[in-house]
Amino acid sequence: MNIDYNSQNNTFHLYNSKLSYVISVEKNQFLVTQYFGKRIRSFNMSRRHWQYDRGFLSNPDNADKQFSLDVILREFPDTFQGDFRTAAYRIRSEDGDAVTRFKFAGHKIYRGKQDLSGLPQVDGNENDTLTLEIYLLDDIRNLKIILFYNIYEDVAVVTRSVKFINDSTETICVEKLLSMNIDFLDEDWEVLTLTGSHLDEKRQNRRAILSDQIRIESSRGTSSPQATPFIGLLKPQSNEFVGDCVGITIMYSGSFEATVQKAQFGSIRTQIGINSDGFSWVSNPSESLDVPEAIIAFSDEGTNGLSNEFHKLFESRVIRPQFRERERPILINTWESFYNAIDETKVLELAKVSKDLGFELLVIDDGWFKNRNSDASGLGDWVVDGEKFPSGLAALSKQIREMGLEFGLWFEPEMVSKDSNLFKQHPDWVICSHRYEPINSRNQFVLNLGIKDVQNYLFEKISTIIIESKVTYIKWDMNRHLTDLFSAGLSNSQQGELSFRYTLGLYSLLEKLNLCFPDVLFENCSSGGGRLDPGMLRYMPQAWVSDNTDAIGRINIQEGTSILFPPSILGNHVSDIPNHQVGRITPIQTRFNVALLGILGYELDLTCLDDKEKFIIKSQIDFYKSYRSLFQFGKFSKLYSSNSNYNAWQIISKNAELIAVVVIQKLSPNSYRVPIIKLAGLDSESFYENIESGEVFGGDELMFSGISFERVRTDFYSWLKIFKKVNK
Ligand code: DGJ
């Protein structure tokens, strides 16, 4: 790992063993992307971006008609300077003038990382991270931009962020400040985005980019199920295992924008950052503004390779250290068991059965607090419902813990219902315009987490319950998006800060809770995977992937989620049939096999099961326990399947001694074409035993010839095979 600066040609080369990123300074002023991709030893312009006078372009130097900002490959493109592709920033002074002229003004290279105030960051220290700071200066206005670039020892990732500093004597309005921009010279890429909806999160869309742009965004105040803050650039020939892939995401959980734009002469512009639509930030003299950290990953080993880089990064540098290697408990959750019709007797009965079946954590979901018999009321006060739980939470938790189970609880802290005392006492804490009734969504309103008193109130409520009831797990839910964006506490010109301040407030609250309760496991939920993004991962090492608990419905959701996130954070539950969301009836083995990709849980009323069903679930839990570290911390790959009716997943243990393969047959085919599934990442010289059948195969055979399955005439069937490396 190093950052070389070549003063002869004004070029920076950031590299580690996998990745190179080369930036140069043209005409002593303009930053140019020269290369981002597989590690090269040095960069000597073998591939030059030849310029010529194309006519009708703007030229910053009238004497050089060959040079136009509209053509060169830019690192942080400006506004109103003749680069008519999308800009990375726009800064306006009090008189309305948004013409700025930032020029390169120096750099600094050091070990370790900068600090971004109030924002989650990828971990990096002096031994494993190098930082390049590049300074851009507008010396007419006395404004400064610092571009941060970080390279890490062990992962094919560069992180970037930006600081704006107002060194002038006037108040400045930052209207747009993205976290990164990279322009690629080669235009033959396909674009991968992850979009969707509630119950259908992280749908993968892969398509060519034509002479146009693809922009995904959220203006919902959260990253959202509709669009994940991620864009992938994939070489058209690439697949799961081969080909160059670039992935870009961001450590941010609020409204964002991400753009891929093909320019008039073919180059590709990529950007990610806070959504500039609706955003503005007032910067007084001497103040500065940090924006979220962007993550840019590379792999020449296809989409699995790209995912593995993200997985490695998140597991080793984003999830809090306490949870990096900690096995997650197998939980039973009360939501689909009882919904809001929950009470102490039902919970205790469920706990007894759960303990017998081998569960480790009982989670009381929604419905435990006063006035919560439906989603129409009750949020905000966080007082237990004494009728449903006459002994109180602390006593219930004690009984559950005495049975040998941990005690977990659901909260939706960011919300308030109209009938709550909180709403009556603090109507001003709700995000709304004083002119109108706020818009309802799930009958609830959003608290303004940008207000310190709101953060303190929530901290007080949650921490009291954690302490009194010895809660070791919290499911943190968020079930509506932000509307009516106005805050009486902010001045006229600051209203555009509200959404960003909300997210900063959320981070600050979570940071405090993490600090005070380092061992409490937080599970991130927003009506399922609606805020499943790298920013939240910093505070919550586990996430509820989707409210869609149907095994077949979840296949694509889990595959899409796995593009970015490793199995160790993905909460998946086996639920009842017919499935509550889609009505499908699937075998319990398939529900289990699909849930195996990550952290296993169950979400059904176990007390209603017959002995045979209980026996099956107990066996599944015993099985999962004996391979838990494989399923939670193994390396995940989507396997090539010769037939699209079959999805195939593989998890291989860190030491490559154990391999689990799950294959799902969606429908029973009309005529059977034997699907061939090829394993990956095995040692071709070694042998592997199928632990169920005892058959032994060479690693080469499993990878190159593959495995197949005899015909099963049932829809939604699945196979689970475990192979173990053996000496032969
Ligand atoms: C939405 C979540 O995704 C569900 O799992 C459940 O917790 C409900 N909210 C409860 O209201």
Residues whose N, C-alpha, C, O or C-beta is under 5 A from the ligand:
A	BS01	DGJ	W335 D365 D366 C525 S526 S527 G528 D547
